[in-house]
Amino acid sequence: MAYWGYFAVMKNIVSYSKQPRVLEIGVDKGQTLIPMLHYLSLNYNKFTLIGCDILFREELNVKLNHMRGNLKEGQLLGTAEESSLEFLPRLIDANLDVIGSTDGLLSLALIDGDHNYYTVKRELEYVSKVLALYGIMVIDDYDGRWSEQDEYFSELEEYKERSLGIPNQHTEKKGVKTAVDEFLKENPDWTINHLFPQYEPVLVYRKDMWDITRYKEIDKQLESGIEQMGFTVSPGARFKALYYKEQEENK
């Protein structure tokens, strides 16, 4: 769906890989999938972009098929019209060799599917297994009406005829925020960053790769230097600077 304010950050994240691999769960009308496909096709000779949703509308499929026809060899667009809880286990089973590797399977994962505790918690557990060490998850609806409430798309009128394969799981725990906070508590090597508090998405990533607190000095220097030139510092620029400093220290 739409990740307000975060698209520039997403572009910076995928730039750390020569061959980006991006997964979007919950594509809706293609508000993010289409711009991401356009950006990747113009800037990378090779990439993989996968969209997963229980419903791909006909008008979106028409647009994607037109764009797919213009892709070059090595530029891959995949779609999975099914529940993420069916798709992700198969994705993991087919790529067991990359689990735990530096590059992993995914550079970036966008999570905005079913807005309920049960689904989101399992999506985080699955995706974290195949995410590159430097990879980042962008999770929508951490704040907002589904923060501590559940929503099931299959119960909405438009989706009622869709077969999920996996029945809805109603639990005492509710909401996207509850699932994310519990994942972080169970995985202390991961952390969260609410980069733009005015928007609902958050970033979740490994502390040892993106520990911003360790680089307050370079962060201040970067901000000071750019502001002196009359610009403000984008969060993506900070991430990039910190990433390259990490690489230098590990040489």
Rosetta blueprint (number, residue, H / E / L):
1 M L
2 A L
3 Y L
4 W L
5 G L
6 Y L
7 F H
8 A H
9 V H
10 M H
11 K H
12 N H
13 I H
14 V H
15 S L
16 Y L
17 S L
18 K L
19 Q L
20 P L
21 R E
22 V E
23 L E
24 E E
25 I E
26 G L
27 V L
28 D L
29 K L
30 G L
31 Q L
32 T L
33 L H
34 I H
35 P H
36 M H
37 L H
38 H H
39 Y H
40 L H
41 S H
42 L H
43 N H
44 Y L
45 N L
46 K L
47 F E
48 T E
49 L E
50 I E
51 G E
52 C E
53 D E
54 I L
55 L L
56 F L
57 R L
58 E H
59 E H
60 L H
61 N H
62 V H
63 K H
64 L H
65 N H
66 H H
67 M H
68 R H
69 G L
70 N L
71 L L
72 K L
73 E L
74 G L
75 Q E
76 L E
77 L E
78 G E
79 T E
80 A E
81 E E
82 E L
83 S L
84 S H
85 L H
86 E H
87 F H
88 L H
89 P H
90 R H
91 L H
92 I H
93 D H
94 A L
95 N L
96 L H
97 D H
98 V H
99 I L
100 G L
101 S L
102 T L
103 D L
104 G L
105 L L
106 L E
107 S E
108 L E
109 A E
110 L E
111 I E
112 D L
113 G L
114 D L
115 H L
116 N L
117 Y H
118 Y H
119 T H
120 V H
121 K H
122 R H
123 E H
124 L H
125 E H
126 Y H
127 V H
128 S H
129 K H
130 V H
131 L E
132 A E
133 L E
134 Y E
135 G E
136 I E
137 M E
138 V E
139 I E
140 D L
141 D L
142 Y L
143 D L
144 G L
145 R L
146 W L
147 S L
148 E L
149 Q L
150 D L
151 E L
152 Y L
153 F H
154 S H
155 E H
156 L L
157 E H
158 E H
159 Y H
160 K L
161 E L
162 R L
163 S L
164 L L
165 G L
166 I L
167 P L
168 N L
169 Q L
170 H L
171 T L
172 E L
173 K L
174 K L
175 G L
176 V H
177 K H
178 T H
179 A H
180 V H
181 D H
182 E H
183 F H
184 L H
185 K H
186 E H
187 N L
188 P L
189 D L
190 W E
191 T E
192 I E
193 N E
194 H L
195 L L
196 F L
197 P L
198 Q L
199 Y L
200 E L
201 P L
202 V E
203 L E
204 V E
205 Y E
206 R E
207 K L
208 D L
209 M L
210 W L
211 D L
212 I H
213 T H
214 R H
215 Y H
216 K H
217 E H
218 I H
219 D H
220 K H
221 Q H
222 L H
223 E H
224 S H
225 G H
226 I H
227 E H
228 Q H
229 M L
230 G L
231 F L
232 T L
233 V L
234 S L
235 P H
236 G H
237 A H
238 R H
239 F H
240 K H
241 A H
242 L H
243 Y H
244 Y H
245 K H
246 E H
247 Q H
248 E H
249 E H
250 N L
251 K L
